[in-house]
Amino acid sequence: MGMDLFPLANPRRVALEALASVLTPPPPIDLPAWAEHNIEFGSESPFPGPFSLDRFPFFRRILEVLSPDHPAPFVVLRKSAQIGGTVLAQTAIAAVLELVPCHMLYVHPNAGNAKKWLRRKFRPMVKGTRLNAAMRPEGARVGHSSMAWERIDEAGSLQCAAAESPNDLSMASYPYQVQDDISKWPQDNGAGDPLTQADSRTSSFLKFGGKIFRASTPLVSPGCRITDAWKEGTRESYHVACPHCAGLQPLTWENMVAATTDGADPHFTCLHCGCTMEERHLPLMIDPKRGARWVAENPAAASYCVSFDLWAAYTAIKGWRDLWRAWERAKGDPRAEQVFYNDWLGLPFLVVGAAPEWEALRDRAEETGLQRGVIPPRHPILTQGVDCQEDRTEVQVTAWGPQFRRYVVDYVVIDSPITDAEGQRRLTEQLNRAYHDVWGNPRATDMMAVDANAYTNDVHAWHRKLKSGRVILVRGRGGDNVPPLERVKWERSAAGKVVKSSRRWYNVGVSGLKASLYAALRKADPLDLGYVGFAKGLGDALFEGLTAEVRKEVRRNGVIAWQWILPPGKRNEALDTANYCYAAAFKMGVFVRSDPAWEELIAERDIEAVQGQADLFGGAADAAPMAKPTARTLTKHTRSLADRLA
């Protein structure tokens, strides 16, 4: 009875309550506050001085979810180039190393990028914070590699790694990881998918406060890593407040394109009141005090992956006029448009995985083209692309004009291989062959690009004997991140030694060029930017080969990748030679030539006949019969642009 009147206390509860009364929980890990108090940019920054979230208020939420306190294990930022993604990553790294030190991994696409980031980004930033006294390169006292930094008290460290190296992505585990520029990571680094390998270094921590931050500009879709990761998350966009009515809305490229008429300054139109939103309004528009905020399209994913989309129009780093000028320069060339979409809009470039029906292209050529071998007006630059096969050599001849337009003039099959003297002699004749324009003026080839991948020694020997500045040697390289044309710096000699490459030996990014060509082939109006025209009489084989490949999802060794595939029984030499024609044109500066420079060259080369201008789409055949191959010496007016610039 007495026990009922005086119940005993739970001793464990009493002890815990007593402990709680004297202990204060640690404060939350506030990355935004740490950044504003510790990060200061030097004179190398466009905004020198202390880090300010007033200038970039949209960074606050990104830093908040990058905190180890936030429950989401994955954070994704799909972005334009050069808008602060790296600053966010290195700020989070530095803050965690000081506030809650742990072992951290920062993965770059390749070792060169990792070393450059340490030297140019991380070290200068550390010098401006309290971490300068607390951190040192790992092994600095014994001269080891500085790809890793550690706290002097060994409580935490930062290891840089390259996605291209399986060894970098093995052995150790890391609670916190940054995956930088993942769209540029290789699909397979020799041991499988590097993204899967990198994730495994942190996977055991993800249920207990671990964090993986993925940030990148996109590339092409389908198959864009950062876009696929972004779609899995909350898909948040920053909604700005209209400077006139305060209505909230995201800034979209479609809005700017629709609102900006020719000659006007680029701007947006408010979706609520219809008023103009100009760049000078941007500080008001992005101000959280006026309601600007991140809005999630898929909020249900917040506990797993928070994903953000941020492009150049939101920041003062890149002006809207510069953005619009970049679009005006890129418009019409699918390859240039891809770079614009990726670097300025922060969007993947949608790749058309198949060309139009070849019969439609052939019929269009027969209806509208000039006679085979005749160069149309306003196409003053002539290039040739050469593909070397075991028993023959195939050559495509293309004329180039302003606004990225091209015209396939001829397709030649030399029935002798490059490996014998006859094949080399006939290829030299083809290089020196004079084609004619609609007025009968002879034209020389400005640049020829010859495939030297399969028969490297023979092609190089022919090129050395030729001694011509009008020829470059090329080899195709796959991958969506390969530029259209880049020098081969090193090659292997016949003796097996690695030696410095010829100055006229180039890699060609064929994957991107195929996507560009297939997009251009769909343009039906000759006045469209990037239109591809064809002479009549080129034959079915050219059009079948030009459209032969398709882009498909492929699984190899457990890795899923998007690749261009040649179906069984198809031939693709016409597609390869088209890519090499593009490479030769790229070498000639076709895609960066100004309008005045084009008009000057057109005026110089389009010399009309006395009887007047020929009809572009008919009747021109009689004015300029197709020239026979000849090695004659060209006159002053017919010398190639490459020779004249040499």
C-alpha positions in Angstrom: 0.0 0.0 0.0 2.8 2.4 0.9 4.6 1.6 -2.3 1.6 2.7 -4.3 1.5 6.1 -2.5 5.3 6.6 -3.0 6.3 5.2 -6.5 10.0 4.9 -7.1 11.7 7.0 -9.8 13.3 5.5 -12.9 17.0 5.9 -12.1 18.1 6.0 -15.8 15.6 8.8 -16.5 16.8 10.8 -13.5 20.4 10.4 -14.6 19.7 11.5 -18.2 17.6 14.5 -17.1 20.4 15.6 -14.8 22.9 15.3 -17.6 20.6 17.1 -20.0 20.2 20.0 -17.6 24.0 20.8 -17.6 24.9 19.9 -21.3 24.1 22.1 -24.2 23.8 20.4 -27.7 26.3 21.6 -30.2 25.1 24.4 -32.5 24.0 23.4 -36.0 26.7 23.4 -38.7 26.0 26.6 -40.4 27.9 26.6 -43.8 26.4 29.9 -45.1 27.5 31.8 -41.9 30.9 30.1 -42.0 31.4 31.2 -45.6 30.5 34.8 -45.0 32.9 35.0 -42.0 35.8 33.1 -43.5 35.9 33.2 -47.3 37.5 36.2 -48.9 38.2 36.5 -52.6 41.4 38.1 -54.0 42.0 40.3 -57.0 41.8 37.3 -59.3 38.0 37.1 -58.7 35.5 39.3 -60.5 34.0 40.1 -57.1 37.0 40.6 -54.8 36.4 40.9 -51.1 34.4 38.9 -48.5 32.0 36.2 -49.7 28.5 37.8 -49.8 25.2 35.9 -49.9 23.5 39.2 -50.6 25.1 39.1 -54.1 24.3 35.4 -54.6 21.3 34.6 -52.4 20.5 31.4 -54.3 23.7 29.9 -52.9 22.3 30.0 -49.3 20.0 27.0 -49.7 22.7 25.0 -51.6 25.2 25.5 -48.7 22.5 24.6 -46.2 21.8 21.2 -47.8 25.6 20.6 -48.2 25.9 20.7 -44.4 26.4 17.3 -42.7 23.4 18.2 -40.5 21.0 18.1 -43.5 19.5 14.6 -44.0 19.7 14.3 -47.8 22.7 12.1 -48.7 22.9 13.4 -52.3 23.1 17.0 -53.5 23.1 17.7 -57.2 23.8 21.0 -59.0 23.3 21.2 -62.8 24.7 24.5 -63.9 26.2 26.8 -66.5 29.9 27.1 -66.6 31.7 29.6 -64.4 28.9 30.6 -62.1 30.3 29.5 -58.8 29.8 25.7 -58.6 33.5 25.2 -57.7 33.3 27.9 -55.1 30.4 26.2 -53.4 32.2 22.8 -53.4 35.5 24.2 -52.0 33.6 26.3 -49.4 31.8 23.2 -48.2 35.0 21.2 -48.1 36.8 23.9 -46.1 33.9 24.5 -43.7 33.5 20.8 -42.9 37.3 20.4 -42.4 37.2 23.1 -39.8 33.8 22.6 -38.1 33.4 18.8 -38.1 36.6 17.4 -39.6 36.5 14.1 -41.4 38.2 12.4 -44.3 36.9 13.8 -47.6 37.3 12.9 -51.3 37.2 15.3 -54.2 37.0 13.5 -57.6 37.8 15.3 -60.9 37.5 14.0 -64.4 41.3 13.6 -64.8 44.5 14.0 -62.8 45.4 17.3 -64.6 42.2 18.9 -63.4 42.8 17.7 -59.9 46.3 19.2 -59.7 45.1 22.4 -61.3 42.3 22.7 -58.7 44.6 22.2 -55.8 47.1 24.7 -57.1 44.8 27.4 -58.3 41.6 27.0 -56.2 42.1 25.1 -52.9 45.5 26.4 -51.8 44.7 30.1 -52.4 41.4 29.7 -50.5 43.0 27.9 -47.5 45.5 30.7 -47.2 42.7 33.1 -46.5 41.1 31.1 -43.6 42.1 29.7 -40.2 42.7 26.3 -42.0 46.0 27.7 -43.2 47.5 27.0 -39.9 45.7 23.7 -39.4 46.3 22.0 -42.8 49.3 20.8 -44.7 50.0 18.7 -47.8 50.1 15.1 -46.8 53.6 13.8 -46.6 55.0 17.3 -47.1 57.9 16.6 -44.6 59.1 13.5 -46.5 58.4 14.8 -50.0 55.4 12.7 -50.9 52.6 13.5 -53.4 50.6 16.6 -52.6 47.3 15.2 -54.1 46.2 14.9 -50.5 46.0 17.5 -47.7 45.5 16.7 -44.0 44.9 18.5 -40.8 48.0 18.7 -38.6 46.0 17.0 -35.8 45.1 14.2 -38.2 41.4 14.7 -37.4 40.5 15.1 -41.1 41.9 15.1 -44.6 41.2 15.9 -48.3 42.1 13.4 -51.0 41.9 14.5 -54.7 41.3 11.8 -57.2 40.8 11.3 -61.0 37.7 9.5 -62.4 39.9 8.1 -65.2 42.0 6.2 -62.6 40.5 3.0 -61.0 43.3 3.1 -58.4 42.2 6.5 -57.2 38.7 5.2 -56.6 39.6 2.1 -54.5 40.7 1.1 -51.0 39.8 4.0 -48.7 36.3 5.2 -47.5 35.2 8.8 -47.1 32.2 10.2 -45.3 32.0 13.3 -47.5 32.7 13.4 -51.2 32.5 16.0 -54.1 32.1 14.7 -57.6 33.1 17.5 -59.9 32.2 17.8 -63.6 30.7 14.3 -63.7 29.4 14.8 -67.3 33.0 14.8 -68.5 33.9 11.6 -66.6 34.7 8.6 -68.8 31.9 6.1 -69.2 34.5 3.3 -68.4 37.9 3.9 -66.8 39.0 0.4 -67.6 37.5 -1.1 -64.4 33.9 -0.1 -65.0 31.8 3.0 -64.4 33.8 5.5 -62.4 30.6 7.0 -60.9 29.7 3.7 -59.4 33.2 3.3 -58.1 33.2 6.7 -56.5 29.8 6.2 -54.9 31.1 3.0 -53.3 33.8 5.0 -51.4 31.0 6.8 -49.4 28.1 4.4 -49.6 28.6 3.0 -46.1 28.3 6.5 -44.5 25.1 7.7 -46.3 22.7 6.4 -43.7 24.7 8.1 -40.9 25.3 11.7 -42.2 27.5 11.0 -45.2 27.2 13.3 -48.2 27.9 13.2 -51.9 27.8 16.5 -53.9 27.6 16.2 -57.6 28.1 19.4 -59.7 28.6 19.7 -63.4 27.7 21.5 -66.6 25.7 19.1 -68.8 26.7 17.7 -72.2 24.3 15.8 -74.5 21.1 14.0 -73.8 20.3 11.1 -73.7 23.3 9.9 -71.6 24.1 13.1 -69.7 25.3 12.1 -66.2 24.4 15.3 -64.4 21.0 15.6 -65.9 20.2 12.0 -65.0 21.3 12.7 -61.4 19.3 16.0 -61.3 16.1 14.2 -62.5 16.3 11.8 -59.5 16.2 14.7 -57.0 13.8 17.5 -56.1 14.5 19.4 -59.4 14.5 22.9 -57.8 14.6 26.1 -59.8 15.0 29.6 -58.4 11.9 31.7 -58.7 12.5 35.4 -58.9 10.1 38.2 -58.0 9.0 40.5 -60.8 10.3 44.0 -60.1 6.8 45.4 -61.0 4.2 43.1 -59.5 6.4 40.8 -57.3 4.9 37.7 -59.0 7.2 34.7 -58.7 8.5 32.7 -61.7 11.7 31.0 -62.9 13.9 32.5 -65.5 13.8 30.4 -68.6 15.7 30.6 -71.9 12.4 30.2 -73.8 11.0 33.3 -72.1 14.1 35.3 -73.1 14.0 34.1 -76.7 10.3 35.0 -77.0 10.7 38.4 -75.4 13.9 39.6 -77.1 13.2 40.9 -80.6 15.9 41.8 -83.1 17.9 44.7 -82.0 16.5 44.9 -78.5 18.4 44.3 -75.3 17.9 40.8 -74.0 15.2 40.6 -71.3 12.3 38.5 -69.9 8.6 39.1 -69.8 6.8 38.7 -66.5 4.3 35.8 -66.7 1.9 37.6 -64.3 1.8 41.2 -65.4 3.4 41.1 -68.8 6.0 43.8 -67.9 9.6 43.7 -69.1 12.2 42.4 -66.6 15.7 43.8 -67.5 19.1 42.9 -66.3 19.2 46.1 -64.2 16.3 44.7 -62.2 18.3 41.5 -61.3 19.3 42.5 -57.7 15.6 43.1 -56.9 14.4 40.0 -58.7 16.7 37.5 -56.8 16.2 39.2 -53.4 14.7 36.7 -50.9 13.2 39.7 -49.0 10.9 40.2 -52.0 9.9 36.5 -51.9 12.5 35.0 -54.3 13.1 31.3 -53.4 13.9 27.8 -54.6 10.8 25.9 -55.7 10.9 22.1 -56.0 9.2 20.2 -58.8 9.6 16.9 -57.0 9.6 17.7 -53.2 9.0 14.0 -52.4 12.7 13.3 -53.1 13.9 15.8 -50.5 15.0 13.2 -48.0 17.2 11.4 -50.6 18.4 13.9 -53.2 18.1 17.6 -53.3 18.9 18.8 -56.9 19.2 22.4 -58.2 19.3 23.9 -61.7 21.1 27.2 -62.1 22.1 29.0 -65.3 23.9 32.2 -66.3 21.0 34.6 -66.4 20.7 34.4 -62.6 24.2 35.7 -61.8 25.9 39.0 -62.4 29.1 37.1 -63.4 27.8 36.7 -67.0 25.9 39.6 -68.5 22.7 39.1 -70.5 24.1 40.9 -73.5 27.1 38.6 -73.5 24.7 35.6 -73.3 22.7 36.9 -76.2 25.8 37.6 -78.3 27.0 34.1 -77.6 23.7 32.7 -78.9 23.9 34.9 -82.0 27.4 33.5 -82.8 26.4 29.9 -82.1 22.9 29.9 -83.8 22.8 27.6 -86.8 25.8 25.4 -86.1 24.6 22.4 -84.0 28.1 21.9 -82.6 28.4 25.5 -81.5 24.8 25.4 -80.2 25.7 22.5 -78.0 28.5 24.5 -76.4 26.1 27.4 -75.9 23.4 25.2 -74.3 26.0 23.5 -72.0 28.1 26.5 -70.9 25.6 29.3 -70.9 22.1 27.7 -70.4 23.3 24.8 -68.2 21.1 22.5 -70.3 22.0 19.3 -72.1 21.9 19.4 -75.9 19.3 17.0 -77.2 21.0 14.7 -79.7 18.9 13.4 -82.6 19.9 9.7 -82.7 19.1 9.1 -86.3 19.4 11.0 -89.6 16.4 11.8 -91.9 15.5 9.1 -94.5 18.3 9.0 -97.1 15.8 8.8 -100.0 14.4 12.2 -99.0 17.9 13.8 -99.1 18.6 12.2 -102.4 15.3 13.4 -103.9 15.9 16.9 -102.6 19.4 16.9 -104.2 18.0 15.8 -107.6 15.3 18.5 -107.5 17.3 21.4 -106.3 21.0 20.7 -106.7 23.5 21.8 -109.3 25.4 19.5 -111.5 27.9 17.3 -109.7 31.2 19.1 -109.4 29.9 22.7 -109.5 30.3 25.1 -106.6 27.3 27.2 -105.8 27.4 31.0 -105.2 28.3 32.3 -101.8 30.3 29.2 -100.8 33.9 30.4 -101.2 35.8 27.9 -99.1 36.4 24.3 -100.4 37.5 21.4 -98.3 38.0 17.7 -98.9 37.6 14.8 -96.4 39.4 11.5 -97.1 38.8 8.0 -95.7 41.4 5.4 -96.4 40.2 1.8 -96.9 42.0 -1.5 -97.6 41.4 -1.4 -101.4 40.3 2.2 -102.1 40.3 5.8 -101.0 37.0 7.7 -100.7 36.9 11.5 -100.9 34.0 14.0 -100.2 34.3 17.5 -101.5 32.3 20.3 -99.6 32.0 24.0 -100.2 31.3 26.3 -97.2 29.6 29.6 -96.9 28.5 32.1 -94.2 26.0 31.2 -91.5 27.4 27.6 -91.2 25.9 26.6 -94.6 27.6 23.8 -96.6 27.2 22.2 -99.9 28.4 18.7 -101.0 30.0 19.3 -104.4 31.4 15.8 -105.3 32.1 12.4 -104.0 35.1 10.5 -105.5 36.1 6.9 -105.1 39.8 6.2 -106.0 40.1 2.5 -106.7 43.6 2.2 -105.4 44.6 2.2 -101.7 46.8 4.7 -100.0 49.3 1.9 -99.4 50.6 1.9 -103.0 52.2 4.5 -105.2 49.3 4.7 -107.6 46.8 5.4 -104.8 49.1 8.1 -103.4 49.6 9.7 -106.9 45.8 9.8 -107.5 45.1 11.3 -104.1 47.6 14.0 -104.9 45.8 14.6 -108.2 42.5 14.9 -106.3 44.0 17.5 -103.9 45.2 19.6 -106.9 42.0 19.1 -108.9 40.3 22.4 -109.8 36.6 22.5 -109.4 34.5 25.2 -111.0 31.8 27.6 -109.7 28.6 28.4 -111.6 30.4 31.0 -113.7 33.1 28.6 -114.7 35.8 30.1 -112.4 38.3 27.3 -111.3 38.7 26.9 -107.5 41.4 25.2 -105.6 40.9 23.1 -102.4 41.6 25.2 -99.4 42.2 22.3 -97.0 42.1 18.5 -97.1 41.8 16.3 -94.0 43.0 12.7 -94.5 42.2 9.8 -92.2 45.5 8.4 -90.9 44.2 6.1 -88.2 44.2 2.8 -90.1 47.2 3.2 -92.4 49.2 5.7 -90.3 52.7 5.1 -91.7 51.6 5.2 -95.3 49.6 8.3 -94.9 52.3 10.1 -93.0 54.9 9.0 -95.7 52.6 10.4 -98.4 52.1 13.7 -96.5 55.9 14.2 -95.9 56.6 13.7 -99.6 53.7 16.1 -100.5 55.0 19.0 -98.4 51.7 20.8 -98.6 50.2 23.3 -96.1 46.8 22.4 -97.5 46.6 18.9 -95.8 46.1 17.8 -92.2 46.1 14.2 -91.0 43.3 13.2 -88.7 41.9 10.3 -86.7 38.4 10.0 -85.2 37.9 9.9 -81.5 34.6 9.0 -79.8 33.1 10.6 -76.7 30.7 13.5 -76.2 33.4 15.6 -74.6 36.0 15.5 -77.4 36.4 18.9 -79.2 35.9 19.0 -83.0 39.6 19.3 -83.6 42.6 19.1 -81.3 46.3 18.5 -81.9 47.8 15.0 -81.3 50.7 15.8 -79.0 52.3 12.4 -78.8 52.3 9.3 -80.9 54.1 6.0 -81.1 56.8 5.6 -83.7 57.3 2.5 -85.9 59.9 1.4 -83.4 57.4 1.6 -80.6 58.8 4.7 -78.9 56.6 7.6 -77.8 57.6 10.7 -79.7 56.3 14.2 -80.2 53.6 14.2 -82.9 53.6 16.0 -86.2 52.2 19.5 -86.1 49.5 18.6 -88.7 48.2 15.5 -86.9 44.8 16.0 -85.2 42.1 14.2 -83.3 38.5 14.7 -84.6 35.6 14.6 -82.2 33.4 12.4 -84.4 30.6 11.8 -81.9 29.7 15.4 -81.6 30.1 16.0 -85.4 27.7 13.2 -86.2 25.1 14.7 -83.9 25.7 18.1 -85.5 25.4 16.8 -89.0 22.2 14.8 -88.4 20.6 17.9 -86.9 21.7 20.0 -89.9 20.4 17.4 -92.4 16.9 17.9 -91.0 16.8 21.6 -92.2 14.8 21.8 -95.3 15.0 25.6 -96.1 18.2 26.6 -98.0 18.1 29.9 -96.1 18.2 28.1 -92.7 21.4 28.6 -90.7 23.5 25.4 -91.1 21.6 24.1 -94.1 23.3 21.2 -96.0 22.9 21.2 -99.8 23.9 18.5 -102.2 24.7 18.3 -105.9 22.6 16.1 -108.1 24.0 12.8 -109.4 26.0 11.9 -106.3 24.5 8.5 -106.2 22.5 6.5 -103.6 25.5 5.1 -101.9 26.6 8.6 -100.6 23.2 9.2 -99.0 22.9 5.7 -97.5 26.4 6.0 -96.0 25.8 9.5 -94.7 22.8 8.4 -92.7 23.9 4.9 -91.8 24.7 5.3 -88.0 22.3 5.5 -85.1 22.9 6.6 -81.5 21.9 3.8 -79.0 22.2 2.9 -75.4 24.8 0.2 -75.0 25.7 -2.0 -72.0 29.3 -3.3 -71.9 31.0 -4.7 -68.8 28.1 -3.5 -66.7 28.5 0.1 -67.9 25.6 1.8 -69.7 26.7 4.3 -72.4 25.3 6.0 -75.4 27.2 5.3 -78.6 27.0 5.7 -82.3 26.3 2.3 -83.8 26.7 1.1 -87.5 24.1 -1.5 -88.2 25.2 -4.8 -89.8 25.5 -4.6 -93.6 25.8 -0.8 -93.7 28.7 1.4 -94.9 29.6 4.7 -93.2 32.5 6.1 -95.3 30.3 9.0 -96.5 29.7 9.9 -92.9 33.3 9.7 -92.0 34.4 11.8 -94.9 31.7 14.4 -94.0 33.2 14.7 -90.6 36.7 15.1 -92.0 35.4 17.9 -94.3 34.1 19.6 -91.2 37.5 19.1 -89.5 39.2 20.8 -92.5 36.7 23.6 -92.4 37.3 24.0 -88.7 41.1 24.3 -89.4 40.3 27.0 -91.9 38.4 29.0 -89.3 35.0 28.7 -91.1 33.0 28.7 -87.9 34.6 31.8 -86.4 34.8 33.9 -89.5 33.0 37.3 -89.3 30.3 38.4 -91.7 32.5 41.2 -93.2 35.3 38.6 -93.7 32.9 36.3 -95.5 31.6 39.1 -97.7 35.1 40.1 -98.6 36.1 36.5 -99.6 32.8 36.0 -101.5 33.4 39.3 -103.5 36.9 38.1 -104.3 36.0 34.6 -105.5 32.4 34.8 -106.9 33.4 36.5 -110.1 30.2 36.6 -112.3 30.4 35.8 -116.0 29.7 38.5 -118.5 26.3 37.1 -119.5 25.1 37.4 -115.9 24.6 35.2 -112.9 23.8 31.5 -113.4 20.7 29.9 -112.0 21.6 28.3 -108.7 19.0 25.5 -108.9 19.0 24.8 -112.6 20.8 25.4 -115.9 24.1 25.9 -114.2 25.4 22.6 -115.5 26.0 23.9 -119.0 28.0 26.9 -117.7 30.5 24.8 -115.8 31.1 21.2 -116.8 32.7 19.0 -114.1 36.4 19.3 -114.3 38.7 16.3 -114.8 41.4 15.6 -112.2 44.5 17.5 -113.1 47.7 18.5 -111.4 48.0 21.8 -113.2 49.5 24.9 -111.6 46.8 27.2 -110.4 46.8 30.9 -111.2 46.8 33.8 -108.7 43.0 33.9 -108.5 42.6 30.1 -108.0 45.2 29.5 -105.4 43.7 28.2 -102.1 43.3 30.3 -99.1 45.6 28.1 -97.1 48.4 28.5 -99.7 47.9 32.3 -99.8 48.1 32.5 -96.0 51.2 30.3 -95.8 
